[in-house]
Amino acid sequence: MKRLFLILLILSGSPIFAQFVNTDVGARQTALNGAFTSLSDNSLAVFYNPAGLGQMKDREFSTFFSPAPLGMTDMSTAALTYAEPTKFGTFGAAFKTYGFDLYRENNFIVSYGNNYKNRIFYGANLNLFNLKIQNYGSATSFGVDIGAMAYLAKFIQWGFFGKNITGSTIGEAKEKIAQVYRTGITYQPLDYLRIIAEIEKDIKFPVSVRGGIEYNVIDFLDLRAGVGSQPSNFTAGIGINYNIFTFDYALNHHEDLGYSHMGSITVNFGGIRGKKSSREQLRKSFE
């Protein structure tokens, strides 16, 4: 019965379950309530702002899994990301899957990010969307995302992301794939403290405001929290860094639908040195 209810919600175009909706990917990012557009300093930047890939100095891959969003296993979400910095810029790739055997969304992404004098960053994604509904067949579509970022001062950086700027649709019904615009500021008064604020506009829904804070307690431990509107929700999380590995956990509380738990495992070949360098990069670019 739960599955029948879920598939009806999906086919009805509910903003919670509609095709390729704008949802957060990554436990660290979710713990910040998705306020990651102006930070985007790891391989999951592919989903938030590909311009952020231009900040990366080390090879990285990450896995993400949310087994039962809002307590429903049929809404499970998983993702893989990879970033490869080169002298020509950073190339990225990602795969995201959502759903269950009756309904499945897959999103494949190839990405590129680069920088100008290590203060201005730019990037783009090419998306392949694939939708499969049992007894209804499957459909495929393509879309393009763009991103930009700039270091404004030794303690402030700005970011912008345009998701699906091509206005792509999918299926015979021409269902609109989420088209979203985000911009925000990261304020970093200290290398170990980041405060993020941003606004988001999905063309189908009202403007949303998001905010997050990340505090690096010691090299091995990060604490995070976030808040957002439309819908109102609260998030929190923790990151544990060990050598080249980072283990992230996030908890998301929706005011009407309850709790969601998720986790990420990231391998960054720069290790603790790379993470420390990333935290210092904004300040050092003005020294």
ZIBEL-V52015 format. One record per backbone hydrogen bond with DSSP energy under -1.0 kcal/mol. CO is the residue of the C=O (numbers start at 1). NH is the residue of the N-H. If there is no record, write none. Layout:
# ZIBEL-V52015
((CO;NH) (CO;NH))
This chain:
# ZIBEL-V52015
((1;5) (2;6) (3;7) (4;8) (5;9) (6;10) (7;11) (8;12) (9;14) (10;13) (14;18) (18;21) (21;23) (26;30) (27;31) (28;32) (29;34) (30;33) (32;35) (34;36) (36;40) (42;45) (43;46) (44;47) (45;49) (49;52) (50;53) (51;54) (52;55) (53;56) (59;269) (60;83) (61;267) (62;81) (63;265) (64;79) (65;263) (66;77) (68;71) (69;72) (72;75) (73;76) (76;99) (77;66) (78;97) (79;64) (80;95) (81;62) (82;93) (83;60) (84;91) (86;89) (89;86) (90;113) (91;84) (92;111) (93;82) (94;109) (95;80) (96;107) (97;78) (98;105) (102;134) (103;100) (104;132) (105;98) (106;130) (107;96) (108;128) (109;94) (110;126) (111;92) (112;124) (113;90) (114;122) (116;119) (116;120) (119;151) (120;116) (121;149) (122;114) (123;147) (124;112) (125;145) (126;110) (127;143) (128;108) (129;141) (130;106) (131;139) (132;104) (133;136) (133;137) (137;133) (139;131) (141;129) (143;127) (144;165) (145;125) (146;162) (147;123) (148;160) (149;121) (150;158) (155;188) (156;152) (156;153) (157;186) (158;150) (159;184) (160;148) (161;182) (162;146) (163;180) (164;167) (168;177) (170;175) (171;174) (175;170) (179;203) (180;163) (181;201) (182;161) (183;199) (184;159) (185;197) (186;157) (187;195) (190;193) (192;216) (194;214) (195;187) (196;212) (197;185) (198;210) (199;183) (200;208) (201;181) (202;205) (208;200) (209;229) (210;198) (211;227) (212;196) (213;225) (214;194) (215;217) (215;223) (218;221) (220;241) (221;217) (221;218) (222;239) (223;215) (224;237) (225;213) (226;235) (227;211) (228;233) (232;255) (233;228) (234;253) (235;226) (236;251) (237;224) (238;249) (239;222) (240;247) (242;245) (244;268) (245;242) (246;266) (247;240) (248;264) (249;238) (250;262) (251;236) (252;260) (253;234) (254;258) (258;254) (260;252) (262;250) (263;65) (264;248) (265;63) (266;246) (267;61) (268;271) (270;274) (271;275) (272;276) (273;277) (274;278) (275;279) (276;280) (280;284) (281;285) (283;286) (284;287))
